[in-house]
Amino acid sequence: MIAQIREDNRSAQNQDMNPTTSSMIINHKTGRTEIVFGAKPMGAYIQVIRGMIVDDEAEALAEDTAQAQGKY
C-alpha cells in the first residue's frame, strides 16, 4: 500500500502536480488530461469538463467534414 502511494505521488509530480490541492480530469476516451490547481468551486470543474467535451466534439466534426470532402 505504501509503495502505491509513493508511486501515485511520483506520477502526480511528473504531471506538475504538487502538494497543493490539485485534481486531474481525464477523458478516458481520448486520453486528454487537464489539471485544476488549487481548491476550486464545483463550477470550475464543470467548466473544464465542458471545455473538453466541446473541443472533442469540434475535433470529431472536423474529422467527419474532412472525410466527407475527401469522398466527393
N, C-alpha and C positions, 0 to 999 in steps of 0.2 A: 504494500500500500504506500509506504513512504517513497519507494522508488518511482511509483506512478506520479505522485505529487511532484517530485523533483523533475521528472520528465515533462509534466504539464507546465511547470514553471519555466523550464528551458524553452519549450515551444512558444510560450507566451512572450518571452524576452526576444526570441527570434522574429516575432511579429511586431516588434517595437512596443509591446505592452509592458507596463511597469507596475509596481505595487499599488499605484493609484487605481481607483476603481475604473475598470475598462471592460468592455463587452465586445466580443467578436460575433458579428452576424454573418452567417454562412448560407449561401444559396447552394444547396446540395445538388441541384440540377445542373448548374453552370460551373460551380466551384468558386465563384466570385465571393470575396470576403470584404467586409467593411468593419472597421474598428471604431467604436464610440468610446472616446476617452472621457473620464470623469463621471461623476454621478449626474445623470440627466433625467429629466422627466420623461414619462412614457411617450409623450408626443415626439420627442427627438428620435426614439427608436422607430416609431411608426413612419416618420419622415424618411429615415434611411431605408427602411424596407420598401416603402412605396417607390422611392427613387430607384432602387434596384429592380423592382418589377417593371417600371416604365422603361428603364434602359434595356432590359431583357426583351420586352415587347417590341421596342423600336428596332433592336438588332434583328429580331426574328422577322419583322416586317421588311426590313431592308434586304435580308437574305431571300425572302419569298419574292420580292419585287425583282431582284437581280436574276433569280432563276426563271421567272416568268418572261422577262425580257429576252433572256437567252434562248427561250424556246420558240420565239416568233421569228 
